Amino acid sequence: MENRASEYDNLEVVYRQGQKPRLVLVDEEGDVGETLPIGGWTEDTIAEYLADAIGAAAAAKDEL
């Protein structure tokens, strides 16, 4: 996913030794909204999830 991180605004890939892979979604204020274990996910699955999550967030923001 590190190779594709530049496709997304505000996506940061951090490696931490001894920790299982996870996706941490943070809101505009910096508060953790959701943490998902992604150990068995492929890069394509992660990209699809991010597209859905970002699309849903953008739609909700537009409704305000």
A tleap script that builds the chain and sets N, CA, C and O, in Angstrom:
source leaprc.protein.ff14SB
mol = sequence {
  NMET GLU ASN ARG ALA SER GLU TYR ASP ASN
  LEU GLU VAL VAL TYR ARG GLN GLY GLN LYS
  PRO ARG LEU VAL LEU VAL ASP GLU GLU GLY
  ASP VAL GLY GLU THR LEU PRO ILE GLY GLY
  TRP THR GLU ASP THR ILE ALA GLU TYR LEU
  ALA ASP ALA ILE GLY ALA ALA ALA ALA ALA
  LYS ASP GLU CLEU
}
set mol.1.N position { 0.832 -1.194 0.000 }
set mol.1.CA position { 0.000 0.000 0.000 }
set mol.1.C position { 0.871 1.250 0.000 }
set mol.1.O position { 0.429 2.319 -0.420 }
set mol.2.N position { 2.073 1.120 0.457 }
set mol.2.CA position { 2.968 2.286 0.493 }
set mol.2.C position { 3.148 2.882 -0.908 }
set mol.2.O position { 3.240 4.100 -1.060 }
set mol.3.N position { 3.197 2.022 -1.927 }
set mol.3.CA position { 3.371 2.499 -3.301 }
set mol.3.C position { 2.167 3.302 -3.783 }
set mol.3.O position { 2.309 4.189 -4.625 }
set mol.4.N position { 0.992 3.000 -3.259 }
set mol.4.CA position { -0.232 3.664 -3.705 }
set mol.4.C position { -0.684 4.775 -2.764 }
set mol.4.O position { -1.703 5.417 -3.016 }
set mol.5.N position { 0.043 5.007 -1.703 }
set mol.5.CA position { -0.360 6.004 -0.701 }
set mol.5.C position { -0.484 7.398 -1.290 }
set mol.5.O position { -1.307 8.191 -0.831 }
set mol.6.N position { 0.312 7.707 -2.290 }
set mol.6.CA position { 0.271 9.046 -2.879 }
set mol.6.C position { -1.041 9.315 -3.623 }
set mol.6.O position { -1.342 10.462 -3.955 }
set mol.7.N position { -1.815 8.267 -3.883 }
set mol.7.CA position { -3.106 8.433 -4.555 }
set mol.7.C position { -4.162 9.050 -3.632 }
set mol.7.O position { -5.216 9.491 -4.090 }
set mol.8.N position { -3.869 9.074 -2.337 }
set mol.8.CA position { -4.850 9.521 -1.351 }
set mol.8.C position { -4.293 10.701 -0.560 }
set mol.8.O position { -3.153 10.674 -0.097 }
set mol.9.N position { -5.120 11.737 -0.415 }
set mol.9.CA position { -4.720 12.863 0.420 }
set mol.9.C position { -4.709 12.408 1.876 }
set mol.9.O position { -5.591 11.666 2.307 }
set mol.10.N position { -3.730 12.846 2.613 }
set mol.10.CA position { -3.652 12.596 4.050 }
set mol.10.C position { -3.565 11.122 4.425 }
set mol.10.O position { -4.020 10.733 5.500 }
set mol.11.N position { -2.989 10.296 3.557 }
set mol.11.CA position { -2.765 8.890 3.898 }
set mol.11.C position { -1.305 8.729 4.270 }
set mol.11.O position { -0.407 9.104 3.516 }
set mol.12.N position { -1.089 8.177 5.420 }
set mol.12.CA position { 0.269 7.968 5.918 }
set mol.12.C position { 0.439 6.487 6.222 }
set mol.12.O position { -0.402 5.893 6.897 }
set mol.13.N position { 1.520 5.884 5.731 }
set mol.13.CA position { 1.829 4.481 6.005 }
set mol.13.C position { 2.938 4.457 7.040 }
set mol.13.O position { 4.013 5.022 6.836 }
set mol.14.N position { 2.659 3.794 8.156 }
set mol.14.CA position { 3.624 3.713 9.250 }
set mol.14.C position { 3.848 2.243 9.590 }
set mol.14.O position { 2.890 1.498 9.796 }
set mol.15.N position { 5.104 1.830 9.649 }
set mol.15.CA position { 5.434 0.465 10.034 }
set mol.15.C position { 5.880 0.466 11.488 }
set mol.15.O position { 6.732 1.257 11.890 }
set mol.16.N position { 5.283 -0.442 12.275 }
set mol.16.CA position { 5.670 -0.582 13.675 }
set mol.16.C position { 5.965 -2.041 13.944 }
set mol.16.O position { 5.097 -2.900 13.796 }
set mol.17.N position { 7.188 -2.312 14.338 }
set mol.17.CA position { 7.614 -3.682 14.582 }
set mol.17.C position { 6.772 -4.314 15.687 }
set mol.17.O position { 6.550 -3.717 16.740 }
set mol.18.N position { 6.312 -5.523 15.425 }
set mol.18.CA position { 5.564 -6.268 16.427 }
set mol.18.C position { 4.067 -6.005 16.419 }
set mol.18.O position { 3.334 -6.636 17.181 }
set mol.19.N position { 3.592 -5.091 15.579 }
set mol.19.CA position { 2.160 -4.810 15.519 }
set mol.19.C position { 1.571 -5.378 14.245 }
set mol.19.O position { 2.197 -5.349 13.185 }
set mol.20.N position { 0.359 -5.894 14.364 }
set mol.20.CA position { -0.349 -6.396 13.201 }
set mol.20.C position { -0.857 -5.213 12.381 }
set mol.20.O position { -1.123 -4.139 12.922 }
set mol.21.N position { -0.988 -5.422 11.066 }
set mol.21.CA position { -1.447 -4.318 10.203 }
set mol.21.C position { -2.866 -3.875 10.577 }
set mol.21.O position { -3.742 -4.692 10.858 }
set mol.22.N position { -3.054 -2.573 10.568 }
set mol.22.CA position { -4.372 -2.019 10.863 }
set mol.22.C position { -4.524 -0.705 10.118 }
set mol.22.O position { -3.548 -0.041 9.771 }
set mol.23.N position { -5.761 -0.360 9.888 }
set mol.23.CA position { -6.095 0.898 9.241 }
set mol.23.C position { -6.773 1.762 10.291 }
set mol.23.O position { -7.782 1.367 10.876 }
set mol.24.N position { -6.216 2.941 10.525 }
set mol.24.CA position { -6.760 3.852 11.524 }
set mol.24.C position { -7.321 5.061 10.790 }
set mol.24.O position { -6.590 5.796 10.127 }
set mol.25.N position { -8.626 5.255 10.918 }
set mol.25.CA position { -9.288 6.400 10.283 }
set mol.25.C position { -9.398 7.522 11.304 }
set mol.25.O position { -9.892 7.326 12.414 }
set mol.26.N position { -8.931 8.695 10.911 }
set mol.26.CA position { -8.893 9.844 11.803 }
set mol.26.C position { -9.710 10.968 11.164 }
set mol.26.O position { -9.620 11.201 9.959 }
set mol.27.N position { -10.505 11.661 11.978 }
set mol.27.CA position { -11.322 12.753 11.433 }
set mol.27.C position { -10.493 14.032 11.296 }
set mol.27.O position { -9.301 14.045 11.603 }
set mol.28.N position { -11.130 15.090 10.837 }
set mol.28.CA position { -10.429 16.350 10.576 }
set mol.28.C position { -9.830 16.966 11.831 }
set mol.28.O position { -8.859 17.718 11.748 }
set mol.29.N position { -10.398 16.658 12.989 }
set mol.29.CA position { -9.879 17.197 14.250 }
set mol.29.C position { -8.735 16.354 14.811 }
set mol.29.O position { -8.128 16.721 15.817 }
set mol.30.N position { -8.440 15.224 14.162 }
set mol.30.CA position { -7.364 14.358 14.624 }
set mol.30.C position { -7.815 13.273 15.578 }
set mol.30.O position { -6.986 12.563 16.147 }
set mol.31.N position { -9.122 13.135 15.764 }
set mol.31.CA position { -9.657 12.099 16.642 }
set mol.31.C position { -9.813 10.795 15.870 }
set mol.31.O position { -10.234 10.789 14.713 }
set mol.32.N position { -9.468 9.688 16.528 }
set mol.32.CA position { -9.600 8.376 15.900 }
set mol.32.C position { -11.074 8.035 15.782 }
set mol.32.O position { -11.803 8.024 16.774 }
set mol.33.N position { -11.506 7.756 14.557 }
set mol.33.CA position { -12.898 7.417 14.315 }
set mol.33.C position { -13.129 5.924 14.279 }
set mol.33.O position { -14.135 5.433 14.793 }
set mol.34.N position { -12.193 5.189 13.667 }
set mol.34.CA position { -12.353 3.760 13.490 }
set mol.34.C position { -10.986 3.123 13.292 }
set mol.34.O position { -10.116 3.700 12.640 }
set mol.35.N position { -10.799 1.940 13.852 }
set mol.35.CA position { -9.574 1.175 13.663 }
set mol.35.C position { -9.965 -0.210 13.157 }
set mol.35.O position { -10.767 -0.903 13.783 }
set mol.36.N position { -9.397 -0.607 12.025 }
set mol.36.CA position { -9.748 -1.879 11.397 }
set mol.36.C position { -8.521 -2.768 11.254 }
set mol.36.O position { -7.484 -2.308 10.776 }
set mol.37.N position { -8.617 -4.043 11.661 }
set mol.37.CA position { -7.515 -4.972 11.399 }
set mol.37.C position { -7.504 -5.340 9.922 }
set mol.37.O position { -8.529 -5.766 9.391 }
set mol.38.N position { -6.373 -5.187 9.249 }
set mol.38.CA position { -6.308 -5.417 7.807 }
set mol.38.C position { -5.253 -6.449 7.439 }
set mol.38.O position { -4.773 -6.456 6.306 }
set mol.39.N position { -4.886 -7.312 8.362 }
set mol.39.CA position { -3.828 -8.295 8.123 }
set mol.39.C position { -4.071 -9.197 6.931 }
set mol.39.O position { -3.120 -9.554 6.236 }
set mol.40.N position { -5.308 -9.576 6.673 }
set mol.40.CA position { -5.606 -10.475 5.570 }
set mol.40.C position { -6.063 -9.772 4.306 }
set mol.40.O position { -6.425 -10.431 3.331 }
set mol.41.N position { -6.055 -8.453 4.303 }
set mol.41.CA position { -6.543 -7.689 3.155 }
set mol.41.C position { -5.450 -7.554 2.097 }
set mol.41.O position { -4.267 -7.458 2.422 }
set mol.42.N position { -5.857 -7.546 0.838 }
set mol.42.CA position { -4.923 -7.268 -0.250 }
set mol.42.C position { -4.862 -5.748 -0.456 }
set mol.42.O position { -5.685 -5.005 0.079 }
set mol.43.N position { -3.883 -5.305 -1.234 }
set mol.43.CA position { -3.799 -3.868 -1.543 }
set mol.43.C position { -5.055 -3.382 -2.233 }
set mol.43.O position { -5.533 -2.279 -1.967 }
set mol.44.N position { -5.593 -4.209 -3.125 }
set mol.44.CA position { -6.808 -3.825 -3.841 }
set mol.44.C position { -7.995 -3.693 -2.896 }
set mol.44.O position { -8.823 -2.797 -3.060 }
set mol.45.N position { -8.083 -4.579 -1.908 }
set mol.45.CA position { -9.170 -4.508 -0.930 }
set mol.45.C position { -9.060 -3.234 -0.099 }
set mol.45.O position { -10.064 -2.576 0.170 }
set mol.46.N position { -7.849 -2.891 0.302 }
set mol.46.CA position { -7.630 -1.669 1.077 }
set mol.46.C position { -8.003 -0.448 0.230 }
set mol.46.O position { -8.676 0.463 0.713 }
set mol.47.N position { -7.566 -0.433 -1.027 }
set mol.47.CA position { -7.866 0.688 -1.917 }
set mol.47.C position { -9.374 0.821 -2.125 }
set mol.47.O position { -9.900 1.933 -2.142 }
set mol.48.N position { -10.068 -0.299 -2.283 }
set mol.48.CA position { -11.519 -0.266 -2.455 }
set mol.48.C position { -12.206 0.263 -1.197 }
set mol.48.O position { -13.133 1.068 -1.280 }
set mol.49.N position { -11.746 -0.194 -0.035 }
set mol.49.CA position { -12.327 0.284 1.214 }
set mol.49.C position { -12.112 1.798 1.372 }
set mol.49.O position { -13.030 2.527 1.748 }
set mol.50.N position { -10.896 2.255 1.081 }
set mol.50.CA position { -10.601 3.684 1.195 }
set mol.50.C position { -11.460 4.500 0.241 }
set mol.50.O position { -11.953 5.566 0.610 }
set mol.51.N position { -11.643 4.015 -0.979 }
set mol.51.CA position { -12.485 4.727 -1.943 }
set mol.51.C position { -13.911 4.838 -1.420 }
set mol.51.O position { -14.532 5.896 -1.523 }
set mol.52.N position { -14.431 3.748 -0.857 }
set mol.52.CA position { -15.785 3.768 -0.302 }
set mol.52.C position { -15.873 4.696 0.905 }
set mol.52.O position { -16.813 5.483 1.019 }
set mol.53.N position { -14.893 4.606 1.808 }
set mol.53.CA position { -14.907 5.407 3.030 }
set mol.53.C position { -14.747 6.892 2.718 }
set mol.53.O position { -15.437 7.729 3.301 }
set mol.54.N position { -13.854 7.216 1.814 }
set mol.54.CA position { -13.633 8.615 1.447 }
set mol.54.C position { -14.848 9.153 0.712 }
set mol.54.O position { -15.253 10.294 0.936 }
set mol.55.N position { -15.435 8.343 -0.163 }
set mol.55.CA position { -16.632 8.762 -0.889 }
set mol.55.C position { -17.789 9.016 0.050 }
set mol.55.O position { -18.514 9.997 -0.113 }
set mol.56.N position { -17.975 8.145 1.033 }
set mol.56.CA position { -19.059 8.320 2.011 }
set mol.56.C position { -18.828 9.559 2.862 }
set mol.56.O position { -19.763 10.304 3.158 }
set mol.57.N position { -17.574 9.775 3.253 }
set mol.57.CA position { -17.254 10.954 4.072 }
set mol.57.C position { -17.472 12.239 3.282 }
set mol.57.O position { -17.980 13.224 3.818 }
set mol.58.N position { -17.093 12.229 2.022 }
set mol.58.CA position { -17.278 13.421 1.174 }
set mol.58.C position { -18.760 13.698 0.956 }
set mol.58.O position { -19.184 14.853 0.957 }
set mol.59.N position { -19.540 12.652 0.771 }
set mol.59.CA position { -20.987 12.832 0.581 }
set mol.59.C position { -21.638 13.388 1.831 }
set mol.59.O position { -22.500 14.263 1.751 }
set mol.60.N position { -21.228 12.879 2.993 }
set mol.60.CA position { -21.780 13.372 4.267 }
set mol.60.C position { -21.390 14.828 4.482 }
set mol.60.O position { -22.197 15.621 4.966 }
set mol.61.N position { -20.168 15.182 4.128 }
set mol.61.CA position { -19.706 16.544 4.287 }
set mol.61.C position { -20.473 17.498 3.372 }
set mol.61.O position { -20.783 18.625 3.758 }
set mol.62.N position { -20.778 17.036 2.155 }
set mol.62.CA position { -21.534 17.855 1.194 }
set mol.62.C position { -22.953 18.113 1.668 }
set mol.62.O position { -23.535 19.150 1.349 }
set mol.63.N position { -23.524 17.168 2.437 }
set mol.63.CA position { -24.892 17.319 2.931 }
set mol.63.C position { -25.000 18.394 4.014 }
set mol.63.O position { -26.077 18.942 4.248 }
set mol.64.N position { -23.883 18.689 4.667 }
set mol.64.CA position { -23.901 19.686 5.735 }
set mol.64.C position { -24.003 21.031 5.104 }
set mol.64.O position { -24.035 22.041 5.806 }
savepdb mol mol.pdb
quit
